[in-house]
Amino acid sequence: AMSGGVDSSVAAALLKKAGFEVVGIFMKFWKDPSVNSGQEGENRCCSVESEKLARLVAREIGIPFYVLNVEKEFKKKVVDYFLKEYKKGVTPNPCVVCNKEIKFGLLIKKALALGADYVATGHYAKISLGSKFFSARDPLFQGSQPSRSKNLLPRLFKGKDKGKDQSYFLWQLNQKQLSRVLFPVGNYTKIEVRKLARKFNLPTAETPESQEVCFIQDTTNNFLKKYLKTKSGKIVDKSGNILGKHQGLWFYTIGQRKGIGVNQGPYYVVEKDFKKNILVVSKNGKDLERKELVAGKVNWCRGKPKKLSLNAEVKIRYKNRLAKAKILARKKNQVRIIFERPQMAITPGQSIVFYNGQELLGGGVIK
């Protein structure tokens, strides 16, 4: 999967060097039709410039290159989901959904139909089978394809680069998908990847990082205002005192501090009451602390544990530090998480991801 970025470019080059028969696929995602055409109106993940760079990389390393148009599927599975969840008052993570539905869902199906054995991406994560990691740095990788025994389950681990690790976004992958995935740059740091790009003479060696949601051109709020109607209501403090008016609860996120529109702050968004259409705010950050949560849509990458009462480290959002917690079984596909220490701004709709050391066990969506 080639995006025109340095990570996927180096992944492709490493695979070719290791003896794989590599085919480059560039996916065209949905872009917002309400934004002016031209560079500023493009989806950052699949702009004209990105496609051009990906083509140049494919030519440089000598592999075939194809463009796959998945605009309709991306709009339905990722963008529509994003808007629907915001309208329900939660804060979704579109990258997690894109990985499950598009990059490791639709693309794997298309690749297998074309006769491919694996889909490789530039994600900073690692897969192991038993005690062996599948990395382009591993001798096992050199000159032949890794053989994966049906008796050993693929396991998902953090990437070597702690600052760039992307395992958090991959918690929805299942055994079937993991058995068909390779992460060639997972055992490298970003600095090492850029060095390799220069060594391989790749035109993407200095491409900048992509951080924001790819289909949003400016701010999330501006994007939401185009597609969701306003519905004004009261903004109150914890004592019920009216402080102002909001324009719709979906425009606010738990823990938000800026752009609330209330004077004499700063205030934090601490609660959204959809029955009464009230936004509750507080000056006291302690009001954002919670000791436990319930998560739904739970997925276990290696299969559900036989006894679900386990201690793990969890992340309630990508940039957060790991927190020690106990995971307890609840009803179907749900778990209850009890933290050792209270967590700040637990946000419904975000992903909570479970780790045992370096291994990603699974995750769920905060309810």
C-alpha positions, -999 to 999 in steps of 0.1 A, spaced: 0 0 0 18 31 -12 7 66 -1 35 87 -15 50 90 20 85 79 32 73 50 54 53 31 27 80 39 1 108 23 23 85 -6 31 82 -14 -6 119 -10 -12 128 -33 17 104 -60 4 118 -58 -31 154 -60 -17 143 -90 4 132 -109 -27 95 -104 -28 75 -99 -59 61 -65 -51 31 -46 -66 25 -10 -55 -11 0 -49 -22 37 -44 -57 42 -30 -79 71 -40 -100 81 -10 -130 105 -8 -124 142 -7 -148 169 4 -166 182 -27 -176 214 -9 -139 225 -8 -125 244 -38 -106 222 -62 -69 224 -63 -42 213 -39 -59 227 -8 -92 208 -16 -76 174 -18 -75 145 6 -40 146 21 -36 108 20 -42 107 -18 -35 140 -34 -22 144 -70 12 152 -55 11 120 -33 2 98 -63 30 114 -84 55 106 -56 43 71 -52 46 65 -90 82 79 -89 91 55 -60 76 25 -79 97 34 -110 128 39 -89 126 5 -72 112 -12 -104 78 -25 -94 44 -23 -111 21 5 -99 -17 7 -99 -43 31 -86 -74 17 -68 -104 40 -65 -121 34 -32 -139 68 -29 -174 53 -24 -163 27 1 -142 53 21 -172 78 22 -196 51 34 -173 33 59 -152 61 72 -167 96 66 -203 86 71 -194 67 103 -174 98 115 -204 121 110 -229 96 125 -209 91 156 -204 129 161 -241 134 158 -246 108 185 -224 130 207 -193 109 208 -158 115 194 -148 88 169 -113 78 156 -116 76 118 -81 62 114 -89 31 134 -120 25 112 -101 32 80 -75 6 90 -101 -21 97 -125 -14 68 -102 0 40 -65 -7 44 -68 -41 60 -103 -49 49 -111 -39 13 -75 -38 2 -67 -73 15 -98 -87 -3 -87 -70 -36 -51 -82 -31 -60 -118 -25 -84 -117 -55 -54 -106 -76 -33 -135 -64 -12 -117 -38 -1 -134 -6 3 -104 17 -6 -67 20 23 -46 34 21 -11 47 44 15 63 29 12 98 52 13 128 41 -20 143 54 -56 144 39 -90 139 53 -121 153 46 -158 149 57 -177 180 90 -161 189 98 -148 154 91 -113 141 84 -107 105 107 -77 98 127 -68 68 157 -67 92 152 -103 102 174 -130 85 142 -150 81 129 -123 58 159 -123 34 154 -140 1 121 -158 7 86 -153 20 79 -161 56 60 -193 60 32 -191 86 22 -223 103 -15 -227 108 -8 -238 144 8 -205 154 -13 -174 159 1 -141 146 6 -115 174 7 -78 171 34 -57 189 45 -21 192 69 -8 167 106 -2 176 102 36 175 83 45 207 75 80 194 60 67 161 44 34 173 11 30 155 -1 -2 170 -29 18 188 -46 23 155 -46 -14 146 -65 -29 175 -95 -39 153 -75 -63 132 -83 -100 136 -64 -132 131 -75 -136 94 -62 -101 86 -30 -103 107 -21 -136 89 -20 -116 56 -2 -85 68 35 -74 68 50 -43 85 85 -40 70 95 -8 88 82 -19 123 117 -28 135 132 6 124 130 41 139 118 70 118 154 84 116 166 50 102 137 49 77 147 83 63 183 72 61 172 41 41 151 63 18 181 84 10 202 52 5 176 38 -19 175 72 -37 137 75 -31 120 109 -39 100 107 -7 130 108 17 122 143 30 83 142 28 68 159 59 47 140 85 10 137 80 -8 143 113 -44 154 109 -75 135 97 -69 132 60 -103 142 47 -106 174 68 -90 204 52 -90 229 81 -107 221 115 -130 193 126 -156 219 138 -157 236 104 -161 202 87 -189 192 111 -207 225 105 -210 217 68 -227 184 74 -244 186 108 -271 212 117 -269 235 146 -291 228 177 -286 255 203 -290 248 240 -277 259 275 -242 259 288 -242 254 325 -217 249 353 -218 220 378 -242 239 400 -266 245 371 -259 282 366 -264 292 330 -232 306 314 -241 308 278 -255 289 247 -240 261 227 -247 255 190 -250 217 191 -236 191 215 -218 173 186 -194 203 182 -179 197 217 -156 170 231 -151 159 267 -120 177 280 -122 205 255 -110 239 268 -108 262 238 -137 275 217 -165 269 242 -176 305 240 -180 312 277 -163 342 294 -143 343 326 -127 309 319 -109 287 312 -137 261 314 -135 224 305 -163 204 289 -171 178 315 -205 164 304 -230 164 275 -266 158 285 -284 149 253 -319 144 269 -319 180 281 -295 193 253 -272 208 280 -235 213 279 -219 211 314 -186 229 320 -163 233 349 -132 254 359 -119 225 380 -99 199 360 -106 174 388 -142 172 375 -127 154 344 -112 125 364 -128 91 363 -117 58 379 -135 34 355 -153 31 321 -172 7 299 -160 -2 264 -180 -19 237 -172 -34 202 -143 -52 219 -118 -71 197 -91 -94 209 -63 -97 183 -53 -132 194 -88 -143 204 -107 -137 236 -90 -148 268 -106 -178 285 -109 -160 318 -117 -123 314 -103 -107 346 -69 -95 337 -44 -68 346 -31 -48 316 -18 -15 306 -42 6 286 -44 38 265 -75 59 264 -62 79 234 -32 78 211 -10 104 228 -18 93 263 6 75 285 -2 39 294 -22 34 325 -24 3 347 -59 -12 349 -80 -43 355 -102 -55 326 -134 -73 336 -159 -91 315 -193 -75 310 -221 -84 286 -214 -95 250 -184 -76 234 -182 -52 263 -157 -49 292 -154 -28 323 -121 -11 329 -111 -1 365 -80 21 366 -53 20 393 -53 58 392 -81 82 379 -78 92 342 -85 126 328 -111 134 301 -122 98 292 -140 105 259 -169 83 246 -162 72 210 -124 71 214 -105 38 213 -92 22 244 -64 -2 237 -50 -30 259 -13 -40 261 6 -67 279 42 -53 277 49 -48 241 20 -69 228 -12 -54 218 -40 -76 231 -70 -58 217 -92 -28 223 -127 -14 223 -147 18 218 -153 39 250 -190 39 258 
